[in-house]
Amino acid sequence: MSNSQGSAPVYEPIQKDGLEGRALDVVVLLKAAHRLESVLQQWDSIDSREALEALAEALHYNQRLWTIYQTDLASQATPLPRDLRRNLLILSNYIDRCTMQVLAAPDRAKVRTLIDINRQLAEGLAEKPGDAAKPGSATGPAGEEDSFELCL
């Protein structure tokens, strides 16, 4: 998804490990999900300055990642099919909206939604191209549709 050009703060440390393409996207998506998950584990103290700063940092990291994807997806040089690019841009718009809502008013369920989206996309990218057509692959957790509506 990403060509990682101009994306040093998000991709650089991982690129040093020799990853590229889909494998790199999987690792970075999971890293963003992990950062958000760490905030959820400390949610009981979300009103503290430190917890709010950790939430903002995790959200900004995730947003930078998705901004890179938006830039890549908007490029005519992106090799993805037009419909897939369009759907991913719609998803990235949703991520932006959800992120702004959580920054304005911290909401555990919305953070969980962001985590789930990153993990599910990483899972899909980690599959071999032929695996996506198999029954039962790339299925999300129960209630996924409900969580997606949280930020509409």
Backbone as a ProteinNet text record, in pm:
[ID]
protein_1_A
[PRIMARY]
MSNSQGSAPVYEPIQKDGLEGRALDVVVLLKAAHRLESVLQQWDSIDSREALEALAEALHYNQRLWTIYQTDLASQATPLPRDLRRNLLILSNYIDRCTMQVLAAPDRAKVRTLIDINRQLAEGLAEKPGDAAKPGSATGPAGEEDSFELCL
[TERTIARY]
81.6	0	86.2	191.9	274.8	408	450.1	584.3	686.1	638.2	717.8	808.9	784.6	860.4	812.9	903.7	867	795.3	814.9	743.1	838	949	1055.3	1011.1	933.7	903.9	827.1	748.8	666.5	737.9	805.1	862.1	1011.7	1087.7	1233.9	1292.4	1254.1	1316.7	1290	1174.8	1138.7	1207.3	1226.2	1294.2	1436.8	1495.5	1631.7	1638	1522.9	1516.9	1504.3	1502.6	1499	1360	1254.5	1119.4	1078.3	991.7	938	801.4	730.5	601.4	499.2	426.3	318.6	369.5	484.6	538.2	565	614.7	640	508.7	408.4	278.3	217	229.5	176.5	240.8	371.7	443.5	404.4	395.7	365	219.6	127.3	-12.2	-24.6	46.8	42.5	110.2	214.5	280.4	183.6	111	13	-97.8	-143.8	-246.9	-195.7	-71	-12.1	-3.2	34.3	42.3	-95.3	-197	-332.7	-379.5	-345.4	-381.9	-316.8	-194.8	-126.2	-203.1	-259.1	-339.3	-465	-528.6	-649.3	-620.8	-504	-468.4	-454.5	-431.4	-417.6	-541.7	-652.2	-768.7	-825.2	-812.5	-868.3	-809	-690.6	-628.2	-631.6	-728	-731.9	-746.8	-795.3	-809.4	-679.2	-576.8	-448.6	-378	-295.1	-220.4	-134.5	-67.5	20.2	-58.6	-173.9	-256	-310.7	-351.8	-401.5	-290	-169.4	-55.5	-22.5	-29.9	-4.5	-111	-235.5	-344.1	-319.6	-288.1	-264	-146	-39.6	77.8	43.8	-30.2	-68.8	-161.8	-254.7	-346.3	-272.3	-176.6	-99.9	-13.3	45.3	124.4	35.6	-81	-174.7	-220.5	-246	-291.1	-181	-56	54.7	63.7	47	48.5	-61.3	-182	-293.2	-281	-215.6	-190.5	-94.6	3.3	94.6	15	-73.8	-157.4	-243.8	-302.8	-385.4	-305.2	-185.8	-99.6	-67.5	-30.2	1.9	-120.2	-234.1	-355.9	-406.2	-381.4	-424.9	-335.7	-218.9	-124	-169.9	-157.9	-191.2	-92.7	23.5	125.9	96.1	-3.2	-37.4	-91.5	-34.8	-75.1	-206.8	-268.9	-392.5	-508.7	-602.8	-722.3	-797.6	-860.9	-929.5	-1032.5	-1114.8	-1216.5	-1153.5	-1046.4	-978	-918.6	-856.6	-801.7	-912.1	-1024.9	-1137.7	-1184.8	-1201.8	-1248.9	-1149.2	-1022	-921	-915.9	-938.7	-944.8	-1066.6	-1178.2	-1296.9	-1266.7	-1200.8	-1163.2	-1067.7	-973	-878.7	-950.2	-1051.3	-1133	-1204.5	-1254.8	-1319.6	-1220.3	-1099.2	-994.1	-968.5	-958.3	-937.4	-1049.4	-1172.3	-1287.6	-1290.3	-1267.8	-1268.4	-1155.8	-1039.3	-925.1	-956.4	-1014	-1047.8	-1152.3	-1247.5	-1349.2	-1286.7	-1193	-1128.3	-1038.4	-971.2	-888.8	-975.6	-1094.4	-1184	-1249.9	-1283.6	-1351.3	-1311	-1212.3	-1163.6	-1277.7	-1274.1	-1379	-1313.6	-1323.4	-1259.5	-1306.1	-1435.3	-1489.5	-1434.3	-1416.1	-1362.6	-1214.9	-1141.4	-1001.3	-996.4	-1084.9	-1091.6	-1122.4	-1208	-1239.9	-1115.3	-1037	-913.9	-817.2	-806.3	-719.3	-766.5	-896.8	-952.7	-930	-948.1	-926.9	-781.6	-688.2	-546	-512.5	-560.4	-529.4	-591.5	-713.1	-779.1	-712.7	-673.4	-602.7	-467.3	-396.9	-268	-286.8	-391.6	-420.7	-444.4	-520.1	-545.7	-419.2	-334.7	-209	-112.5	-122.1	-32.4	-70	-194.3	-237.7	-168.8	-151.4	-103	-216	-187	-292	-405.4	-378.7	-482.9	-566.5	-516.4	-586.3	-712.7	-718.7	-831.3	-962.3	-956.3	-1078.1	-1129.3	-1054	-1095.4	-1203.6	-1302.7	-1407.3	-1347.4	-1399.1	-1355.5	-1230.5	-1165.4	-1045.1	-1082.2	-998.1	-1013.7	-1147.9	-1193.8	-1316.9	-1281.7	-1363.2	-1338.2	-1407.9	-1385	-1447.1	-1597.5	-1669.4	-1813	-1838.2	-1940.7	-1973.3	-1893.2	-1815.9	-1731.8	-1816.2	-1931.7	-2015.2	-2061.2	-2093.3	-2136.7	-2026.7	-1902.7	-1793.7	-1760.5	-1781	-1752.3	-1843.5	-1965	-2060.4	-2032	-1942.9	-1916.5	-1870.7	-1798.6	-1739	-1805.5	-1920.6	-1987.8	-2047.7
-117.9	0	124.6	120.5	239.9	222.2	329.4	325.6	380.2	428.8	479.3	596.8	662.7	783	895.8	966.8	1078.8	1036.8	915.1	865	823.8	891.2	852.1	829.2	918.5	897	767.8	722.3	604	477.8	483.8	364.5	343.3	448.3	438.9	331.6	325.1	223.2	80.9	59.9	-73.8	-105.5	-5	-26.7	-75.9	-35.4	-79.5	-230.1	-291	-435.9	-507.3	-433.4	-492.9	-527.7	-484.1	-511.9	-411.1	-454.3	-362.5	-410.9	-326.3	-362.5	-402.7	-509	-556.7	-591.7	-657.2	-696.4	-572.8	-467.5	-343.7	-281.8	-280.1	-225.7	-304.2	-436	-519.8	-481	-470.1	-438.8	-300.4	-202.9	-66.1	-55.7	-122.4	-123.1	-187.9	-297.5	-365.3	-281.5	-208.8	-120.2	-10	47.5	151	92.3	-27.9	-93.4	-119.8	-162.5	-190.4	-62.7	46.5	173.2	212.4	196.7	229.1	132	5.3	-96	-64.8	-17	20.1	129.1	222	328.1	268.1	176	113.1	41.5	-18.3	-89.7	5.7	132	233.9	323.7	279.5	366.7	420	346.3	391.5	524.7	556.9	684.6	783.4	767.9	850	999.4	1035	1176.6	1240.5	1160	1217.6	1277.1	1372.6	1439	1338.6	1249.1	1150.7	1057.3	1012.4	921.6	992.1	1116.8	1192.6	1218.6	1244.3	1262.8	1132.7	1020.7	891.1	861.7	895.1	876.5	963.3	1089.5	1179.9	1132.3	1086.4	1037.7	915.1	821.4	700.6	734.9	826.7	867.8	940.2	1025.1	1097.8	1002.8	904.3	805	732.7	689	619.4	710.6	834.9	928.8	955.9	967.4	985.9	867.4	748.6	628.5	634.9	666.4	671.7	789.6	896.9	1007.7	963.9	883.2	826.9	741.8	659.3	576.9	663.2	769.4	858.4	916.6	961.9	1019.8	916.1	797.3	690.8	649.7	638.6	595.8	700	826	933.1	944.1	885.2	891.8	801.9	852.4	772.3	658.1	666.6	563.6	440.5	449	336.5	222.9	102.7	-8.9	-76.3	-31.9	-94.9	-64.6	-156.6	-130.7	-8.7	61.3	186.2	169.6	64.5	44	20.5	-54.9	-79.6	50.1	128.1	258.1	346	350.9	433	386.9	256.4	203.6	230.7	219	247.3	396.5	481.6	625.9	659.2	593.8	613.1	567.5	453.2	402.9	500.4	555.2	649.3	777.3	817.9	932.2	902	781.8	737.1	738.3	690.3	690	833.7	926.4	1068	1119.3	1093.8	1142.4	1081.8	953.6	885	937.9	959.1	1011.2	1149	1236.3	1370.9	1364.1	1272.8	1257.9	1211.5	1118.6	1068.3	1175.5	1253.3	1361.9	1464.9	1490.4	1589.2	1536.2	1406.8	1345.9	1199	1165.8	1027.9	927.1	825.2	723.4	587.6	502.4	370.7	288.3	289.9	210.5	257.9	387.5	439.5	403.7	404.7	361.6	214.4	133.6	-8.6	-25.8	58.2	52.4	76.7	176.4	205.3	87.1	27.8	-89.1	-202.6	-229.8	-339.5	-319.1	-197.5	-169.2	-196.1	-145.4	-167.2	-315.8	-387.7	-530.6	-609.3	-576.9	-649.9	-621.4	-497.1	-465.2	-535.2	-535.2	-605	-754.4	-811.5	-953.2	-980.3	-893.1	-908.9	-894.8	-799.8	-780.9	-896.7	-960.8	-1071.7	-1199.7	-1206.6	-1325	-1331.5	-1452.2	-1469.6	-1427.8	-1367.7	-1316.3	-1415.4	-1543.3	-1641	-1678.8	-1652	-1691.5	-1609.4	-1487.3	-1399.3	-1454.7	-1537	-1591	-1713.4	-1768.2	-1888	-1854.2	-1943.4	-1918.8	-1911	-1815.2	-1803.1	-1720.9	-1676.5	-1596	-1449.4	-1374.3	-1229.2	-1191.9	-1267.2	-1231.8	-1153.4	-1057	-972.7	-1027.4	-963.5	-1006.9	-980.5	-1053.1	-1031.2	-887.7	-827.5	-690	-587.6	-629.4	-536.9	-427.1	-464.4	-365.1	-258.7	-301.3	-206.8	-108.6	-157	-68.2	28.7	-12.3	75.1	197.2	181.8	291	395.5	367.3	458.5	596.9	605.7	733.5	794.1	745.8	800.5	933.1
0	0	0	73.1	85.7	15.1	-49.6	-107.6	-9.9	102.3	215	180.3	68.8	35.6	126.6	189.3	274.7	401.8	446.2	561.9	674.4	683.6	775.7	919.8	983.3	1124.3	1152.1	1058.9	1080.7	1035.1	920.9	859.8	883.6	904.1	904.5	996.2	1124.7	1210	1160.5	1101.6	1055.1	923.3	838.9	711.8	733.6	843.4	873.2	893.6	924.2	941	806.9	696.8	563.7	513.9	581.8	535.9	430.3	340.5	240.1	196.1	123.6	68	172.4	141.6	229.2	368.7	375.9	506.6	593.2	532.8	605.5	652.8	565.4	604.4	719.2	716.3	823.6	956.7	957.9	1081.8	1133.8	1046.7	1090.8	1138.1	1069.8	1115.2	1253.3	1273.3	1403.1	1511.2	1474.9	1571.1	1615.4	1521.3	1555.4	1642.9	1609.5	1690	1831.2	1841.4	1973.1	2057.4	1995.7	2070.8	2124.6	2041	2084.8	2192.7	2177.7	2276.4	2411.8	2409.8	2534.3	2608.3	2533	2594.4	2656.7	2587.1	2642.4	2773.7	2784.6	2906.9	3026	2998.8	3104.5	3112	3052.7	3035.5	3166.6	3273.9	3401.7	3446.6	3396.9	3433.6	3317.1	3225.6	3103.6	3133.2	3248.2	3282	3325.8	3350.7	3390.8	3269.2	3294.8	3187.7	3109.7	3181.2	3116	3024.9	3071.8	2991.8	2868.1	2883.7	2768.8	2666.9	2716.4	2626.4	2552	2622.1	2558.8	2453	2483	2386.6	2263.3	2285.2	2172.6	2088.5	2152.9	2080.2	1994.7	2052.7	1979.3	1863	1886.4	1779.5	1667.9	1703.4	1601.7	1520.1	1583.4	1510.5	1409.1	1456.1	1368.1	1254.3	1286.2	1183.4	1080.9	1125.3	1030.1	934.7	989.3	905.5	800.5	843	749	651.5	691	597.9	487.9	523.4	423.1	324.8	378.6	290.6	200	254.5	173.1	57.5	86.4	-17	-124.3	-81.1	-176.9	-258.1	-192.8	-261.7	-360.8	-333.5	-423.5	-547.1	-540.6	-652.1	-766.7	-887	-1004.7	-1024.5	-960.4	-974.3	-888.2	-801.1	-715.9	-801.3	-786.6	-871.7	-831.1	-724.2	-678.1	-772.2	-783.7	-865.5	-813.9	-904.6	-872.2	-759.7	-763.6	-659.9	-523.1	-518.8	-392	-338.3	-425.5	-382.6	-325.8	-395.2	-350.6	-212.7	-195	-66.4	45.7	17.2	119	152.8	54.1	82.2	167.7	142	226	368.3	381.3	513.2	583	509.8	570.7	615.2	541.8	582.7	714.1	724.6	847.5	964.7	939.3	1042.6	1089.1	994.5	1030.3	1120.2	1078.9	1154	1295.3	1303	1432.2	1522.4	1464.1	1539.2	1597.5	1517.2	1565.6	1676.7	1664	1767.7	1899.7	1891.7	2013.9	2074.6	1992	2045.6	2117.4	2063.5	2124.2	2250.6	2250.2	2365	2371.8	2452.9	2458.8	2477.4	2393.1	2392.2	2368.4	2467	2462.5	2341.7	2312.8	2202	2067.9	2052.3	1926.3	1910.6	2019.8	2014.7	1974.7	2031.9	1997.7	1848.3	1794.2	1651.6	1567.3	1604.1	1529.9	1536.5	1653.4	1671	1581.4	1583.9	1504.8	1355.8	1307.7	1165.6	1127.8	1207.1	1176.9	1176.2	1276.2	1285.4	1170.3	1135.7	1027.1	893	870.8	746.9	743.9	856.4	863.8	837.1	892.4	869.4	720.3	657.7	514.6	431.5	467.3	394.4	416	531.5	562.2	487.9	440.6	367.2	231.5	184.7	48	-44.7	-160.2	-248	-277.3	-291.4	-320.1	-199.2	-77.6	44.3	69.5	20.4	50.1	-4.5	-107.2	-165.9	-92.2	-0.8	71.8	173	186.2	285.7	425.9	503.2	642.2	661.8	555.4	573.4	583.4	650.8	665.9	728.7	823.2	892.1	1016.3	1046.6	1161.7	1285.2	1399.5	1522.4	1521.2	1601.7	1612.7	1656.7	1600.3	1635.1	1558.8	1460.3	1384.3	1320	1264	1197.9	1296.8	1417.9	1519.9	1554.2	1565.9	1603.4	1490.7	1365.8	1252.9	1252.8	1299.7	1299.5	1407.2	1499.1	1609.7	1566.4	1458.2	1418.8	1295.8	1258.8	1139.5	1165.2
[MASK]
++++++++++++++++++++++++++++++++++++++++++++++++++++++++++++++++++++++++++++++++++++++++++++++++++++++++++++++++++++++++++++++++++++++++++++++++++++++++

